[in-house]
């Protein structure tokens, strides 16, 4: 094609670009409700709301989670026949990629599941797209239902800049934490008991290796799993310091802790405690290998429990990462499921709040337990789970962690870019390409850059209405 | 419609020759010139709505700082300047250009070789071979990605085969290896593209007059000489098409990276198309994502134009 043809095309494109340019995209945040909204202090009664449709976007599509929510939705509709629930369930990734358009669109859903951290929840709050729930938290006594650590993960500062503090913008149904799965048979074969202390655990790794077993199964092709593994290692050295860093309450991650944890990770790969080919092995593939008897331990989230149990049955054991002293308080990376939030343009926020309360109530917790899901606040059904089963161990571990305040939020909550920084650099640490010291510097640079950006924006001009 | 008089748009957009002709001749009677626009209207409307308008919007977004939610602010050419200065943004383009060797150069070269071999003599079961080699082209890229992810896994087919052959020292976690991940992903592209090139070249070779080969043989040309003097020039248009298709496929490569490596290990396999997605949906940098997209479009346009000029021999 000659230029003669291209010229009109270019004119076309420019013309269209200009017509698209007619509007600046985005909201100016004026949709944000006035602080302290959520009418009155009486418990809302959805039965009086008239015919209402509650539109919900969530990502609870996995077996037990889906069943649990379906059941709760049905019960809610039966209790309030005037309310119809319209549910849109998508995978985590699909929800993440479509939610922004949905909540900014003309017809936003009433209730959404927002991923905690800067890229999603904080961004939504800054754009004024979520309604603060502090008032409802008071009415429904969520403040006492949940441990403060968990509630804080759903908080965003009033200026929409900081995460982990400020107003409440969601509550979570489920709890989750990174724990230590173990294959009882393989441990017994190597003459090992399930470890009761961290030292016992690390001390047994060499023995497993010598007996020809892979000590810890691990796949990091998907990049994020190393964040969990590294987080657990870092937590053992200073959980409180790590938590402060994630929530922006300090000047960064403790350099010594970070370097030592990264050095341990690299060392474990070198010694063959973790598979040398970890960077090339998929996360789910690693879990499958562990279930098939390859690897004595697997360090990953509680969300894998149901699947692993299906294959391994009674051979599977589970615990939080063992504490420093026998019976001591455990620490680990973890938190809770995605936050259930109410959009600021929800047609009937009171019905939405009643729904949130319902799916996180004590009864809901029991429904979750019966479906193999770990509720953020376990109820009575949890007491009846056999304590020696993997589920029982998971619930007991969660209670110990909650009681000891031993949860450190996911490290990728730290800054908007920390997911990329951590996942890329940890692959380098595992491959032996990035020294632990260099890793610490990289993480600190990411931290500093974000704090600088935050400070420069801090005296935020009040946005025009 | 039998008339040879070009309708409006053809005259407006066509080459000099047709323009001169339409000016000198009267239109066919009873056919208003403007009706031509009506004929192309459906296609043009669709094209505008689904391609031109979004592209214009992308250009506009690339000039803004926008997180996808709050009000965008004017960025001017900041996002484009970052493309040149930020190493994290330059790397994906470097990787993409390197991948073109695997996505474009190798498939064309192998395709030519196969076509030259297959077209010389009658091969038994030719249709079968052609079908098998073309098959990857039919598969959805997602399927290809999933399949190769398992082949290239630490205990996958490739490493197992190497170990069986006593070449265990060569086995490695291909997709997780800092040096090998990019070539590994690239070779998947070669596997996908080769069949297409071969089929194109085979079809082209059939249109080369047999007499040329006979003449070459009479002049004492061997197979190599024959290939260089008859087949290769004869396949020029097909080579241009193959290069264009494979370059476009190579540069907009997203699915394969998304499924196999997510740009890892480190960022050794990050490519522009994946970066567009990552920035737009994961890190809320819509403006930057749009700038990458526009730059990628310009790059594809430039390369394919170069191909059509140099290889196909079209003059401006």
Interface residues (C-beta under 8 A of the other chain):
Chain A: X1 X2 X3 X4 X5 X8 X12 X13 X14 X15 X16 X17 X18 X19 X20 X21 X24 X25 X26 X27 X28 X29 X96 X97 X100 X104 X119 X123 X124 X126 X127 X129 X220 X221 X222 X223 X275 X276 X277 X278 X279 X280 X281 X282 X285 X416 X417 X419 X420 X423 X424 X425 X427 X428 X431 X433
Chain B: X12 X13 X14 X15 X16 X48 X52 X53 X55 X56 X57 X59 X60 X61 X64 X66 X67 X68 X69 X70 X71 X72 X149 X152 X153 X154 X172 X173 X174 X175 X176 X177 X178 X260 X261 X262 X263 X264 X265 X266 X267 X281 X282 X283 X284 X308 X316
